[in-house]
Amino acid sequence: MSKTLDLQLEGTRSHLSSLLQLRHPAQELNIYSRQYSRSVLLGQQKTTQRGRGMEFEEVRQYHAGDDVRTIDWRVTARTQVPHTKLFREERERPVLLICDLRPNMFFGSQKRFKSVQLANLAAQLAWAAIHHKDRIGGLVFDGQSQHDIRPARSKHRVMQLLNTLCEQEAQISTAKNISMADILLDSRRVARPGSAVFILSDFHDFDEAAHHQLHCLARHIDVSCIRISDPLEARLSQLQGLSISDGELRSTLQQGPELDRFAAQQMRSQDLLTQACAKSAVELLQCQTTDDPLTWLAGRFAKQKTRRAKGA
């Protein structure tokens, strides 16, 4: 599909024109709640059915199996035939994309930067939400500030989100004043009960404070964490004489204590994130910069799929 659309989804910068074209493949995605409940009784499990809406639609004759609580007694008394009220089912919900564009995301050894992969995934999720008539909004974080995009059911809101992502990619902030715990705390401020929240980040600094904030966020919110990583990050401790560049300057990174500490920190953060998501019933998805963003999302959010295993 990427060939027919002529998408540019690789490199060190995202292309707004390609992010706009992703609205076509996004129509095949289903981003509704992945935690299913077969019971019709109230309980603690989430369900894809959001219940009867409060907006009245019409009155029709009562049929066997209809809820007796919805019988319209006035019409029934007037016509001497049982009639029931129908309500329009409310399907709309806010979808929030929490996008981490702090300095650590501007790295990649193959195909694309982590920041570019984030934009590719965020664009598809945003278009899928609009296709399902959900409200879409988000928070975009750099190293020292955050940008609010309030949820709305509008293509203009998707455009605002994508423009913000591209603008922040072009203005890389080297500051590191915002932590993952700060991002999750701010997400709790914006997200409302019943929302669907997708957190896109490498979670490199996920710690106990972030664990607490994630647990609080997931109490009344359908949360999915998409961890974006680069294959090289898992092999840093095994490499010798690694050549790195920022596009202008080039340097050689030698094996040493600093690199070992970085690799150990990456492992600790990943383990803690995995444990935190399991304890809080949060879905954790792993995506690498080498994964094709179209096929990766289609494999996990395809319409024909009815259920996915956690931690895929």
Secondary structure, DSSP 4 states (H G I P E B T S, - for coil): -HHHHT----BSS--HHHHHHTHHHHTTB--S-------SS--SS--S-----SEEEEEEE--TTS-GGGB-HHHHHHHSS-EEEEEE-----EEEEEEE-SGGGS--SSSB-HHHHHHHHHHHHHHHHHHTT-EEEEEEE-SS-EEEEEEESSHHHHHHHHHHHHHHHHS--------HHHHHHHHHHH--TT-EEEEEE--TT--HHHHHHHHHHTTSSEEEEEEEE-GGGGGGGG-SSEEEESSS-EEEE--SHHHHHHHHHHHHHHHHHHHHHHHTT-EEEEEETTS-HHHHHHHHHBTT-----TT-
